[in-house]
Amino acid sequence: MKIIIPFDSDDLEEAKIASVADASHWLCFEMNEGKAQNETFYNSWEEIEDFIDIVIVKDQSEYVWPFMEKNIAVLVAPMQRYFEDIVEAYIFKELYDLNI
């Protein structure tokens, strides 16, 4: 399962989730057996050639229609800001489905 997240930096330890409009980097990674693998940063999500299953955004007011048009599921990380926290919330199903 391929997941993307907009971030403000390409330093995985220090990067915070950013709004879709303000993201300077996009992290693409795979979830496999409860573990994040193959983390790769891109300058924009359009650069990612693999099929994307899920995008995780900062809040429910994000402009997400481009993702929805491509049948990419949208999850919201309401309190999580760092990669490790977001992955943990994903594993424990603490992220919200964005229903528009």
C-alpha positions as CSV (number, residue, x, y, z in Angstrom):
1,M,0.0,0.0,0.0
2,K,1.5,3.3,-1.1
3,I,0.9,6.3,1.1
4,I,1.9,10.0,0.5
5,I,2.2,12.8,3.0
6,P,3.0,16.5,2.4
7,F,5.9,17.8,4.5
8,D,7.8,21.0,5.1
9,S,11.2,19.4,4.8
10,D,13.0,16.3,3.4
11,D,14.6,15.5,6.7
12,L,12.4,12.6,7.9
13,E,13.3,13.1,11.6
14,E,12.5,16.8,11.6
15,A,9.8,17.2,8.9
16,K,6.3,18.3,10.0
17,I,3.2,17.6,8.0
18,A,2.3,20.6,5.9
19,S,-0.8,21.7,4.1
20,V,-1.2,20.4,0.5
21,A,-0.7,24.0,-0.8
22,D,2.4,24.7,1.3
23,A,4.2,21.4,1.0
24,S,7.8,21.7,-0.1
25,H,8.3,17.9,-0.2
26,W,6.1,14.8,-0.5
27,L,7.0,11.6,1.2
28,C,5.9,8.4,-0.5
29,F,6.3,5.1,1.4
30,E,4.8,1.6,1.6
31,M,3.1,0.1,4.6
32,N,3.9,-3.6,4.7
33,E,3.0,-5.8,7.7
34,G,2.6,-2.8,10.0
35,K,5.9,-1.2,9.0
36,A,6.8,1.8,6.9
37,Q,9.3,0.9,4.2
38,N,10.9,2.5,1.1
39,E,10.5,6.1,2.2
40,T,11.3,8.5,-0.7
41,F,10.8,12.2,-0.9
42,Y,9.6,14.0,-4.0
43,N,9.2,17.7,-4.8
44,S,5.6,17.3,-5.8
45,W,3.1,14.4,-5.6
46,E,2.7,14.5,-9.4
47,E,6.2,13.2,-9.7
48,I,5.3,9.9,-8.1
49,E,4.8,7.3,-10.9
50,D,3.5,4.5,-8.7
51,F,-0.2,4.0,-7.9
52,I,-1.0,5.9,-4.7
53,D,-3.5,4.3,-2.4
54,I,-3.8,7.0,0.4
55,V,-2.9,10.6,1.0
56,I,-2.7,11.8,4.6
57,V,-3.4,15.5,5.0
58,K,-3.1,18.0,7.9
59,D,-6.7,18.9,8.4
60,Q,-10.2,18.5,6.9
61,S,-10.2,21.9,5.1
62,E,-7.5,20.8,2.7
63,Y,-8.2,21.0,-1.1
64,V,-8.1,17.3,-1.9
65,W,-10.2,17.0,-5.1
66,P,-7.2,16.2,-7.3
67,F,-6.6,13.1,-5.1
68,M,-10.2,12.1,-5.0
69,E,-10.5,12.4,-8.8
70,K,-7.7,9.8,-9.0
71,N,-9.5,7.5,-6.5
72,I,-6.9,8.1,-3.8
73,A,-8.3,7.7,-0.3
74,V,-7.8,10.8,1.9
75,L,-7.1,10.5,5.7
76,V,-6.7,13.3,8.1
77,A,-4.0,13.4,10.8
78,P,-5.8,15.7,13.3
79,M,-3.1,16.0,15.9
80,Q,-0.1,14.1,14.6
81,R,2.7,16.3,13.0
82,Y,5.7,14.0,12.6
83,F,6.2,11.0,10.4
84,E,6.5,8.4,13.3
85,D,3.4,9.8,15.0
86,I,1.4,9.6,11.8
87,V,2.5,6.1,11.0
88,E,1.6,5.0,14.6
89,A,-1.8,6.7,14.2
90,Y,-2.3,4.9,10.9
91,I,-1.5,1.5,12.4
92,F,-3.9,2.0,15.3
93,K,-6.6,3.5,13.0
94,E,-6.5,6.9,14.7
95,L,-6.6,8.9,11.5
96,Y,-9.9,10.2,10.2
97,D,-11.5,9.4,6.8
98,L,-12.3,12.6,4.9
99,N,-15.8,12.4,3.8
100,I,-16.9,15.1,1.4
